[in-house]
Amino acid sequence: MSLFLTLPSPFTVCSVARRPQPPSKKTTLDKKQSLTTVGFGGDRKHELWRCVEGCGACCKLQKGPSFPSPEEIFTHPSDVELYKSLIGPDGWCVHFQKSTRTCSIYADRPYFCRVEPDIFESLYGIRRKKFNKEACSSCRDTIKAIYGSHSEELRNFNNSIRSSSS
């Protein structure tokens, strides 16, 4: 299942309500946090989602027909209305600062701009144990759609995720 986030999510909508983080989008993890034990007693490394500073792909709110529409994501008309009100004439969020690739309302952004397990579950039905896998997949899809399959943004995201799982 592919999601769209404006992570900060498509929705940062990778905007999927979750990301109570400080204004810096950079997240750090220690090695204990980056490993998950699964299977038959063996350790298998799993990618842990984290936002990569200087990306902003999720802030492109009008992504095209391959991504779900706000009406397909939200159940409350007020959420659809709020989401649509954030779309600027160029399809990017009106709060996305292109020159710095930052959000001008990051600390106070809408819930759907947060990439967090509870938000993924409420908006997409993704259970907590699948959150990291789905969030990583969603970000990759969004970055590819916005910046391209061979973009520096995708390389940075992949490198960041790999470093979090080693």
N, C-alpha and C positions, 0 to 999 in steps of 0.2 A: 504494500500500500504506500503510495507516494503522497506526501503532504506538501503544502506550501506554507512557508513561514516568512514572516518578515521579521524573521528572527529577527531584529529588534525592533526568525524566526522565518519569504512570504510572510510570513508574518514573523522573522523577528520578526507572512503575517507572520516569518519566524517571529511572528507575532502571535503567539499563542500564549496567552496569559501565563507567563511565568518567567521570571528572571529577577528575583529580588537580589540584585547585585549592585555594587556601588557604581557610580557613573562610568567608571572604566569598564569597557566591555571585556577586558582581558580577565580570564579566570585562571587561577593556578590550582593544580591538584598535586597531592603528594603521591608517592608510589602506592601506598596502601589503598588510596581512593581509586586508583586507575586499574586495579585488577579485580576480576570477578571469578569466583570458582564455580565451575559448572561441570556437568557431565558425571562420569563415574569416578569421582574422587580426583580427577585430574584438574590441573589449573589450565584455564584457557584465557588468554587475554582478550578483553573486549574494549572496543572504542568507547570512550566517554565523550558525550557531546560537550562542546564548549564553544562559545562565541569567539570569533577571531576579530580582533581589532582591525579597523580599516577596511572592512568588507562592505557591509550595508546592503547586500543583495536582497535581504528580506524587506528592506525599506522600499523596494520597487513594488508598489501595491497593485498596479495593473500589469500583471505578468503575461496575460494571454490565455487562449483557450485550453492549454494543457494543464492549467491550474484551476482549482475550484473557485467558483465565484463566492462573494460574501454571502449570498443567499443560500449557497450550498453548505457553508460552514456554520453560520450562526443560526440559532433558533429564535433569538429575540430581535425584533425589528429595530430596536434602539442600537444594537450592536452593528447591524448592517448599515444603519444611518451614520453612526460614528465612523465606521471604517471608511465609508464612501466620502465622508467629509474630510478625511485625511489625505485623499488623493489629489495631488497637484495637477496642473495642466499637462505636465510631462509624464505623468504616471507614477512619479516618486512621491513618497510621503512629504507633506508640507513641512514637517519638522526635521527632515533629513538634510544635514548640511553637507552638500556634495564636496565642497572644498576640503573639508576635514574628515568626511565620511563618519560623522557622528550624529547623534540624535540630540536635538536641542531640548527635549523634554524627557530624557532617558529615565530619570528618577521617578517621574510622574506619568510615564507612558501608559496607555491602556493595557488592561490585562492581556488582551490577545496579542500584544507585542512582546510578550514574555515567553520564553521557551523553558517551560517547567513541566515536570511530570503531571501534576494535577490539571494543568491547562490542556495538555495533550489528551488526557483522558476525557475531560469534559467536552472538548471540541471535536476530537477525532476518534474517541473510544479506544485509545491506545493505553494499555495497562502499563503501570510503572516499570515492570520488569522488561518491557520492550521499548521504553522511552529512549534510551541512548541510541539504540540501533535505528529507530525510526527518525529521531531528530537528526542524526548524522546523515541519513539517507535523504531526508527532506532538504537539509542545507546543501548537500551536494547537487541535488536536482535544481534547486533555486540558483545556486552559483553558476551552474552550467548554462541555465536558461538566460541569465542576466549578463554574465561576463564571458561565457564560452567554456568548452571542455578542456582547453589548453591554457586557461587563464592563470595569472599569478595568484588571483584570489582563491582558486580551487587548489593550487599547489600549497598555498599557505594554510588553508583549512585542513587538507589531508596531512600535512606535516604536523600541525598542531594536534590533531586527533591521534596520529601515530605516536607522538611523544607522550601523550597522556596515557597510552595503554602499554608502555614499555616499562 
